[in-house]
Amino acid sequence: MLEQEQSELEARVAGLRDFEQRYRTGLKDYIQDQLRDLDATPSPEPEPSAEVPADRA
């Protein structure tokens, strides 16, 4: 009885560890893709200021 319950729990733990590994791998891949996309996106040009500098006023 206890041996069967232990085997079932060990199988469940193994399944959860497998799920965790797949989840972490997928999350890491997703984040890396997002970072690559961010690196490939050009930064926006700063808008020219409408204010006149104080030394030119």
DSSP file (Angstrom, degrees, kcal/mol; ACC not computed):
  #  RESIDUE AA STRUCTURE BP1 BP2  ACC     N-H-->O    O-->H-N    N-H-->O    O-->H-N    TCO  KAPPA ALPHA  PHI   PSI    X-CA   Y-CA   Z-CA
    1    1 A M     >        0   0    0      0, 0.0     4,-2.0     0, 0.0     5,-0.2   0.000 360.0 360.0 360.0 -52.9    0.0    0.0    0.0
    2    2 A L  H  >  +     0   0    0      1,-0.2     4,-2.6     2,-0.2     5,-0.2   0.871 360.0  54.6 -67.7 -35.9    2.7    2.5    1.0
    3    3 A E  H  > S+     0   0    0      2,-0.2     4,-2.3     1,-0.2    -1,-0.2   0.893 108.7  48.5 -64.1 -39.1    5.0    1.4   -1.8
    4    4 A Q  H  > S+     0   0    0      2,-0.2     4,-2.4     1,-0.2    -1,-0.2   0.915 112.2  48.1 -66.7 -42.9    2.2    2.0   -4.4
    5    5 A E  H  X S+     0   0    0     -4,-2.0     4,-2.5     1,-0.2    -2,-0.2   0.899 111.5  51.0 -64.9 -39.7    1.5    5.5   -2.9
    6    6 A Q  H  X S+     0   0    0     -4,-2.6     4,-2.6     2,-0.2    -2,-0.2   0.915 110.0  49.5 -63.5 -42.6    5.2    6.3   -3.0
    7    7 A S  H  X S+     0   0    0     -4,-2.3     4,-2.2     2,-0.2    -2,-0.2   0.907 111.3  49.2 -62.7 -42.2    5.5    5.2   -6.6
    8    8 A E  H  X S+     0   0    0     -4,-2.4     4,-2.2     2,-0.2    -2,-0.2   0.909 112.7  47.3 -64.0 -42.3    2.5    7.3   -7.6
    9    9 A L  H  X S+     0   0    0     -4,-2.5     4,-2.7     2,-0.2    -2,-0.2   0.897 111.1  51.0 -67.3 -39.6    3.9   10.4   -5.8
   10   10 A E  H  X S+     0   0    0     -4,-2.6     4,-2.4     1,-0.2    -1,-0.2   0.895 110.7  49.2 -63.6 -39.4    7.3    9.9   -7.3
   11   11 A A  H  X S+     0   0    0     -4,-2.2     4,-2.2     2,-0.2    -1,-0.2   0.895 111.5  49.4 -66.0 -39.6    5.7    9.7  -10.8
   12   12 A R  H  X S+     0   0    0     -4,-2.2     4,-2.3     2,-0.2    -2,-0.2   0.915 110.9  49.2 -65.7 -42.7    3.7   12.8  -10.1
   13   13 A V  H  X S+     0   0    0     -4,-2.7     4,-2.5     2,-0.2    -2,-0.2   0.912 110.3  51.4 -62.3 -42.7    6.9   14.7   -8.9
   14   14 A A  H  X S+     0   0    0     -4,-2.4     4,-2.2     1,-0.2    -1,-0.2   0.905 110.0  49.9 -61.1 -41.6    8.7   13.5  -12.0
   15   15 A G  H  X S+     0   0    0     -4,-2.2     4,-2.4     1,-0.2    -1,-0.2   0.897 110.9  49.0 -64.0 -40.4    5.8   14.9  -14.2
   16   16 A L  H  X S+     0   0    0     -4,-2.3     4,-2.7     2,-0.2    -2,-0.2   0.881 110.0  51.2 -67.7 -37.7    5.9   18.2  -12.4
   17   17 A R  H  X S+     0   0    0     -4,-2.5     4,-2.3     2,-0.2    -2,-0.2   0.900 110.3  49.6 -65.2 -39.6    9.7   18.5  -12.8
   18   18 A D  H  X S+     0   0    0     -4,-2.2     4,-2.4     2,-0.2    -2,-0.2   0.929 111.5  48.8 -63.1 -45.4    9.3   17.8  -16.5
   19   19 A F  H  X S+     0   0    0     -4,-2.4     4,-2.8     1,-0.2    -2,-0.2   0.922 110.6  51.2 -59.6 -44.9    6.6   20.5  -16.7
   20   20 A E  H  X S+     0   0    0     -4,-2.7     4,-2.9     1,-0.2     5,-0.2   0.915 110.2  48.9 -60.0 -44.1    8.7   22.9  -14.9
   21   21 A Q  H  X S+     0   0    0     -4,-2.3     4,-2.3     1,-0.2    -1,-0.2   0.921 113.5  45.8 -63.4 -44.5   11.7   22.3  -17.2
   22   22 A R  H  X S+     0   0    0     -4,-2.4     4,-2.5     2,-0.2    -1,-0.2   0.901 114.0  49.7 -65.1 -40.0    9.5   22.8  -20.3
   23   23 A Y  H  X S+     0   0    0     -4,-2.8     4,-2.7    -5,-0.2    -2,-0.2   0.937 112.0  46.9 -63.8 -47.7    7.9   25.9  -18.8
   24   24 A R  H  X S+     0   0    0     -4,-2.9     4,-2.7     2,-0.2    -2,-0.2   0.902 112.8  49.6 -62.5 -41.3   11.2   27.5  -17.9
   25   25 A T  H  X S+     0   0    0     -4,-2.3     4,-2.5    -5,-0.2    -1,-0.2   0.933 112.9  46.6 -63.3 -45.9   12.7   26.7  -21.4
   26   26 A G  H  X S+     0   0    0     -4,-2.5     4,-2.3     2,-0.2    -2,-0.2   0.900 113.5  48.6 -63.0 -41.1    9.6   28.2  -23.1
   27   27 A L  H  X S+     0   0    0     -4,-2.7     4,-2.6     2,-0.2     5,-0.2   0.912 111.4  49.7 -66.2 -42.6    9.7   31.3  -20.9
   28   28 A K  H  X S+     0   0    0     -4,-2.7     4,-2.6    -5,-0.2    -2,-0.2   0.924 111.8  48.5 -61.5 -44.9   13.4   31.8  -21.5
   29   29 A D  H  X S+     0   0    0     -4,-2.5     4,-2.3     2,-0.2    -2,-0.2   0.908 111.6  50.1 -61.5 -42.4   13.0   31.4  -25.3
   30   30 A Y  H  X S+     0   0    0     -4,-2.3     4,-2.3     2,-0.2    -2,-0.2   0.933 112.1  46.6 -62.1 -47.0   10.1   33.9  -25.2
   31   31 A I  H  X S+     0   0    0     -4,-2.6     4,-2.4     1,-0.2    -2,-0.2   0.903 111.7  51.3 -64.6 -41.0   12.1   36.5  -23.2
   32   32 A Q  H  X S+     0   0    0     -4,-2.6     4,-2.4     1,-0.2    -1,-0.2   0.901 109.7  50.4 -63.0 -39.8   15.1   36.1  -25.5
   33   33 A D  H  X S+     0   0    0     -4,-2.3     4,-2.5     2,-0.2    -2,-0.2   0.911 110.1  50.2 -62.6 -41.8   12.9   36.6  -28.5
   34   34 A Q  H  X S+     0   0    0     -4,-2.3     4,-2.3     1,-0.2    -2,-0.2   0.906 110.9  48.9 -63.5 -41.3   11.5   39.7  -27.0
   35   35 A L  H  X S+     0   0    0     -4,-2.4     4,-2.5     2,-0.2    -1,-0.2   0.892 110.2  51.1 -66.1 -39.2   14.9   41.1  -26.2
   36   36 A R  H  X S+     0   0    0     -4,-2.4     4,-1.9     2,-0.2    -2,-0.2   0.922 110.8  49.0 -62.4 -43.3   16.1   40.3  -29.8
   37   37 A D  H  X S+     0   0    0     -4,-2.5     4,-0.9     1,-0.2    -2,-0.2   0.902 111.0  50.4 -61.9 -40.7   13.0   42.2  -31.1
   38   38 A L  H >< S+     0   0    0     -4,-2.3     3,-0.6     1,-0.2    -2,-0.2   0.907 110.1  49.5 -64.9 -41.8   13.8   45.1  -28.8
   39   39 A D  H 3< S+     0   0    0     -4,-2.5    -1,-0.2     1,-0.2    -2,-0.2   0.838 110.5  51.4 -64.7 -32.7   17.4   45.2  -30.0
   40   40 A A  H 3< S+     0   0    0     -4,-1.9    -1,-0.2    -5,-0.2    -2,-0.2   0.628  90.5  92.8 -81.2 -13.6   16.3   45.2  -33.6
   41   41 A T  S << S-     0   0    0     -4,-0.9     2,-0.1    -3,-0.6    -4,-0.0  -0.695  80.0-126.1 -83.9 124.0   13.9   48.1  -33.1
   42   42 A P        -     0   0    0      0, 0.0    -2,-0.1     0, 0.0     3,-0.1  -0.393  27.5-110.8 -67.5 145.5   15.5   51.5  -33.9
   43   43 A S        -     0   0    0      1,-0.1     2,-0.0    -2,-0.1     0, 0.0  -0.508  37.8-101.8 -75.8 146.1   15.2   54.0  -31.2
   44   44 A P        -     0   0    0      0, 0.0    -1,-0.1     0, 0.0     3,-0.0  -0.352  36.0-110.7 -67.2 145.8   12.9   56.9  -31.8
   45   45 A E        -     0   0    0      1,-0.1     2,-0.1    -3,-0.1     0, 0.0  -0.548  36.7-108.7 -73.4 138.1   14.5   60.2  -32.8
   46   46 A P        -     0   0    0      0, 0.0    -1,-0.1     0, 0.0     3,-0.0  -0.451  34.1-116.3 -67.3 140.7   14.3   62.9  -30.2
   47   47 A E        -     0   0    0     -2,-0.1     3,-0.1     1,-0.1     2,-0.1  -0.569  33.1-105.3 -77.2 139.3   11.8   65.6  -31.1
   48   48 A P        -     0   0    0      0, 0.0     2,-0.2     0, 0.0    -1,-0.1  -0.370  39.1-111.0 -64.0 142.5   13.4   69.1  -31.5
   49   49 A S        -     0   0    0      1,-0.1     0, 0.0     2,-0.1     0, 0.0  -0.522  14.1-151.3 -77.2 139.3   12.6   71.3  -28.6
   50   50 A A        +     0   0    0     -2,-0.2     2,-0.2     2,-0.1    -1,-0.1   0.584  69.9  98.5 -83.5 -10.8   10.3   74.3  -29.3
   51   51 A E  S    S-     0   0    0      1,-0.0    -2,-0.1     0, 0.0     3,-0.0  -0.522  73.3-131.2 -80.5 144.9   12.0   76.3  -26.6
   52   52 A V        -     0   0    0     -2,-0.2     5,-0.1     1,-0.1    -2,-0.1  -0.822  32.3-108.6 -92.2 129.7   14.7   78.8  -27.4
   53   53 A P    >>  -     0   0    0      0, 0.0     3,-1.7     0, 0.0     4,-0.5  -0.247  26.1-118.2 -57.1 147.8   17.8   78.4  -25.3
   54   54 A A  G >4 S+     0   0    0      1,-0.3     3,-0.8     2,-0.2    -2,-0.0   0.815 112.1  58.0 -60.3 -33.4   18.2   81.3  -22.7
   55   55 A D  G 34 S+     0   0    0      1,-0.2    -1,-0.3     2,-0.1    -3,-0.0   0.632 108.4  46.9 -74.7 -11.2   21.5   82.4  -24.2
   56   56 A R  G <4        0   0    0     -3,-1.7    -1,-0.2     1,-0.1    -2,-0.2   0.433 360.0 360.0-106.2  -1.5   19.8   83.0  -27.6
   57   57 A A    <<        0   0    0     -3,-0.8    -1,-0.1    -4,-0.5    -2,-0.1   0.471 360.0 360.0 -81.5 360.0   16.8   84.9  -26.4
